[in-house]
Amino acid sequence: MYLEPRPGIAWPSPHLCELKSAVRTLLDLDEDTAVIIRQLACGEAGCPPPETVVEVRPMDGEAHRWTLHRPADQITENELRTILLTNDPADRNLP
């Protein structure tokens, strides 16, 4: 068993873990519901800046996704609260 990440495998950042925990708390999710937060970035010239996708996937039911057009490290818990609780939980593209 590995206690530290294996070479070549990224370890989750503390900020991403905090954001996942905040999503779980704000939406009152059970442990069987997956919370996935991904930062997507293109490495080629002319690509848009990084964006962050927050996805909630319950075992039974419909998955929901929110896209924020900025890096994950710039997203705060207060911003998540505003986005998750004031927007319909459908696919959203948010600034």
C-alpha positions as CSV (number, residue, x, y, z in Angstrom):
1,M,0.0,0.0,0.0
2,Y,1.3,3.4,-0.9
3,L,1.2,6.2,1.7
4,E,2.3,8.8,-0.7
5,P,1.4,9.3,-4.4
6,R,3.1,7.0,-6.8
7,P,5.5,8.7,-9.2
8,G,3.6,10.3,-12.1
9,I,0.2,10.4,-10.2
10,A,-1.1,13.8,-9.2
11,W,-2.2,14.1,-5.6
12,P,-5.4,16.1,-5.0
13,S,-4.7,19.7,-4.0
14,P,-6.0,20.7,-0.5
15,H,-8.1,23.4,-2.2
16,L,-9.9,20.9,-4.5
17,C,-10.6,18.8,-1.4
18,E,-12.1,21.8,0.3
19,L,-14.2,22.6,-2.7
20,K,-15.5,19.1,-2.9
21,S,-16.4,19.1,0.8
22,A,-18.2,22.5,0.3
23,V,-20.2,21.1,-2.6
24,R,-21.2,18.0,-0.5
25,T,-22.2,20.2,2.5
26,L,-24.1,22.9,0.5
27,L,-26.1,20.3,-1.5
28,D,-26.5,18.0,1.5
29,L,-25.2,15.0,-0.5
30,D,-24.9,11.5,0.8
31,E,-21.7,9.5,0.7
32,D,-22.9,7.5,-2.3
33,T,-23.0,10.7,-4.5
34,A,-19.9,11.4,-6.4
35,V,-18.5,15.0,-6.5
36,I,-16.1,15.5,-9.3
37,I,-14.2,18.8,-9.8
38,R,-11.9,19.0,-12.8
39,Q,-9.8,21.8,-14.1
40,L,-9.6,21.8,-17.9
41,A,-6.9,23.6,-19.8
42,C,-5.7,23.6,-23.3
43,G,-2.0,23.7,-23.8
44,E,-2.1,25.1,-27.3
45,A,-1.8,28.7,-28.4
46,G,-5.1,30.6,-28.9
47,C,-7.0,28.4,-26.4
48,P,-9.3,30.0,-23.8
49,P,-8.1,30.2,-20.2
50,P,-8.6,27.2,-17.9
51,E,-12.1,26.4,-16.7
52,T,-13.4,24.4,-13.8
53,V,-16.2,21.8,-14.1
54,V,-18.1,20.8,-10.9
55,E,-20.1,17.6,-11.4
56,V,-22.5,15.8,-9.0
57,R,-23.4,12.2,-9.8
58,P,-25.9,10.5,-7.5
59,M,-26.1,6.7,-7.6
60,D,-29.8,7.0,-8.6
61,G,-30.8,10.0,-10.5
62,E,-29.6,12.6,-12.9
63,A,-26.0,14.0,-12.9
64,H,-25.6,17.8,-12.7
65,R,-22.8,20.0,-13.9
66,W,-21.7,23.6,-13.5
67,T,-18.8,25.1,-15.6
68,L,-16.9,28.1,-14.2
69,H,-14.7,29.9,-16.6
70,R,-11.6,30.3,-14.4
71,P,-9.1,28.1,-12.6
72,A,-10.2,26.0,-9.6
73,D,-7.7,27.8,-7.3
74,Q,-9.6,31.1,-7.9
75,I,-13.0,29.6,-6.8
76,T,-14.1,30.3,-3.2
77,E,-16.6,28.5,-1.0
78,N,-18.8,31.6,-1.0
79,E,-18.8,31.6,-4.8
80,L,-19.8,27.9,-4.8
81,R,-22.7,28.7,-2.4
82,T,-24.0,31.4,-4.7
83,I,-23.7,29.3,-7.9
84,L,-25.1,26.0,-6.5
85,L,-27.9,27.4,-4.4
86,T,-29.2,30.2,-6.8
87,N,-29.0,28.3,-10.1
88,D,-31.2,25.5,-11.3
89,P,-29.1,22.3,-10.9
90,A,-28.9,21.7,-14.7
91,D,-26.0,22.0,-17.0
92,R,-24.7,25.6,-16.5
93,N,-22.0,27.7,-18.0
94,L,-21.1,30.3,-15.5
95,P,-18.7,33.2,-15.8
